[in-house]
Amino acid sequence: MERRSFRDEVAKNKRSSLFLAVLVAAVLILLVYVFTLIFAPEYSLIVLPFSFLFIALYTYGSYVYGDGIILSATNAQPGEGSQYQYLRDTVEGVSIAAGIPPPKVYVMESSEINAYATGRDPEHASIAVTTGAVRELNRAELEGVVAHEVSHVRNRDILFMTLVAVLVGLVAILSHIILRTFRYGGIQRERRGRGRGERGGGIEALILVLGFILAIFAPIAVRLVQLAISRRREYLADASGVELTRYPEGLASALEKIMKRNRGNIDVSEAVSHLFFTDPKRSPLDELFATHPPIEERIKRLRAM
């Protein structure tokens, strides 16, 4: 396996984040344009420049405020109080070992054992841990899970993963709206198109058909982007976490507990599932769209270290 330096990974993740932002922004612009063609085709050329502005502002907003959106969407609360003192100490200790500022600590009320990291850089990062993880994991196991998440922060995976969560969520929303209203929109377009030239109407009809196809396949495409990048990063974070704790058995043991106890019933959107330590929500499509590598394989790799 090719070994990459920390600086190489940071540079690669920055390039990946920029590429993702451009790719998803292009899909969003197409979806907004199709949305305009459905509801107000006569304004499509006027709306298009504003689409670029909207997507640019939305992407920037995702960069600055995406972590807050995700923390709110997962109902994560600040990890305050004496009952979470050990969790805060663990995050601080592992962060010092990683050479980064300690992320803010949040907790999610759930019996499941899970966690995630979010933010745009190590100076603006947060780690959320379920109450189930705090209760069920011993010291070495909790330290292993926290080290995994701190590694995501140190490797700057969090910017890329946060952009994925927020932008993919918007793609899904727009696609859903278009598909739900396409029939009504098609009728309206036909009424408004009466009296227009046959050639112009044919071009618009073709664009609408292509837009309809885009609305169907855009969420699938961006979901494939999620799983393509997420699996490799999970293996990397496992290895980086062990580098921090010097104890692979702690993380391996935590994964074994998750495999035995978790039921995959954390109520979160699929758009943010790739952020979590393990898949928080099981579905019939997990084999096809799994954003995490198999737990058994992760344990095998950890115990081979």
Steps between C-alpha positions, in 0.01 A plus 500: 500500500639840402593712799414869478624776726267714709570799274419291191165400650415860596582625148302217341199566721507871415503417127219248548292758688538754219416239235191390693378856542534566124340167403199524731458872420471412130232242580316750718507765225349252255230405751414866569481567126267202449290621793466839324408338169221310672346792687601811304664416166474859377741606776753218456773717346457760773508243780813323377749776606330520838540121530877541481486764772271290719718190470815701573342650813358165607838327457671773701229473766556125512871561549446744787185367667480137386612360835224686683242370254617142551514527880147636498377233255632223727367671815848509655526696826811646669672237715486698823472384857697263719359189330693588184821619668687181405383533140626859484831398658539218250437731204748753638769238566474340157495842333822598676659179373381587149636854526169675434271723710242294694169489307177601669329202660134413437281205597203337328233323702502143363557150633706427188881516515611759245674833444590748226717806438407811304629848423712678238848472659666396828441847643123477437428133570248312711470138609163348590476173694187304585403453863505126426870520417572688822315235705603180324864552398788454741792742519711346221201454270373856543850634447526297178171638363595857596845454339329387179288818495794724595688345208222614267553850639880487473487358144248773406246242390237701682482783245444257216252290697306804624470641146379161380231487769361851443524518120375147442206579726405796279528286186261249656252772599493663155474165324211401724314827431550467125382141490196573717393797288618392157159385386336827600793696354477311172132589466573865574782506246276353235238767565751781492665355192187518287552736218879471509705366213512126474880501490535705818243290678684183394828627641336589831332161513835330446659707777217411735537129425874522567424694818257232611769237450748719689258537791479121523869419471666802667435373857631156400813651344586711803429204727756303300746785557438463873575129512796526264689740726369389839629142514863589434490782753361271769793261459741795509336640817521157667873483427557861605305443821719205590804718431372737770404241764767238421234242588307346208309261727306787655347600168455138390316419822272803456412381149419154637259651752338705224461191282328311785285778653414762239169467317555779246200702614641852553250730332721708270493590133691283255678820394696503829541125555853500356614730783448237769751254643281214375185507288232647731199392298452158346298462183441236228738693269797486738678235294482721190542846654708424812703805602710298746723197447387174665562502875652152482761626251581802716555275803718265294720788382530645849609168653754453223677823602 
